[in-house]
Amino acid sequence: MNGGAREGGKAAACGAVGPKRRAAPAPRASPRWLGDAPERSYARKLDLFGRFIVPELRRIFADLSLPATGAVLDLGCGTGVATAVLREALAPGVLLVGTDLSMPHLAAARRHHSEPLVQSDAARLAFRHEAFDLIWACNAINHLVDPAATVRALGGLLRAGGRLVVAQSGLLPEMFFAWDAALDDAVRSACHAHYRQRYGLAADDLASIRALVGWLRAAGFEAVTARTYVIERTQPLSPVDREYFQQAVFEGTWGAKVEPHLDPASRVKLRRYCDPASPEYCLDREDFHHLQTLTVCVGTRPAGAAGRGDS
């Protein structure tokens, strides 16, 4: 699971980020969208987000009717938090494999589980055709230059009747400040501006990931469904919740990154609400109410479909 809500997978607090090619993109430090590279790491954010959504992951995996036999792939497994939850939900005999581009993420995943791990580019996966009965990809497809092509290729890695499950956070706006809708809107816009500037994206690039259902259907998947799970937190917040909000969102995703894109009044309010020493610290307010979404799209590979994965 790449960090949907965070650097790259991300930024559900900033809305979905799903870039497409442009004729003349701005210069980038990395040839990959959102700066991903084998040596790059945002493991801490992934860990924080993964632990934050463990209750929702358990509910999603229970709803999926996971295969009782065969093999499952966690595509973009990140630091392995979701992989460990998936392992708990699977029957003991099912093979579970995690794969990620980042070597530091895979090293961190060893803290959470002992399942096989493979370093691989999601756009060119090193698995044989028809190797899996289910592929789980959370906040991963949106990192790719051509996500629609990757969805088509993933079909070739599935056995007939196998399912591709693509989960994406941030398709709907998040709520952090229930008492201040204007600030929520301002921070969201500032996040978008930061990502456009940092990665050379155009405004509509931030919305392309919304086409998940269309990509699955265009790739020939059958019985395509979509369900959006609400991740909701109110007081009392757990230590895991508080750590996620403060470290992954307020400090890791917002902070100095969004402040240049905020007007002075919004900048002052954001600092007050996100500073643990402030009497207005939002995580200490009784009316704190957070909402975000995780949309899960499922498609089934039809019998007789030609494999398209890499061999």
Secondary structure, DSSP 8 states (H G I E B T S, - for coil): ---TTSTTTT-GGG--------SS----SSSSGGG--TT---HHHHHHHHHHTHHHHHHHHHHTT--SSSEEEEET-TTSHHHHHHHHHS-TTSEEEEEES-HHHHHHHTTT--S-EEE--TTS----TT-EEEEEEES-GGGSS-HHHHHHHHHTTEEEEEEEEEEEE-SS--BS-TT-HHHHHHHHHHHHHHHHHHHT--GGGGGGGGGHHHHHHHTT-EEEEEEEEEEEEESS--HHHHHIIIIIIIIIIIGGGTGGGS-HHHHHHHHHHH-TTSTT-GGG-TT-EEEEEEEEEEEE--TT----S--
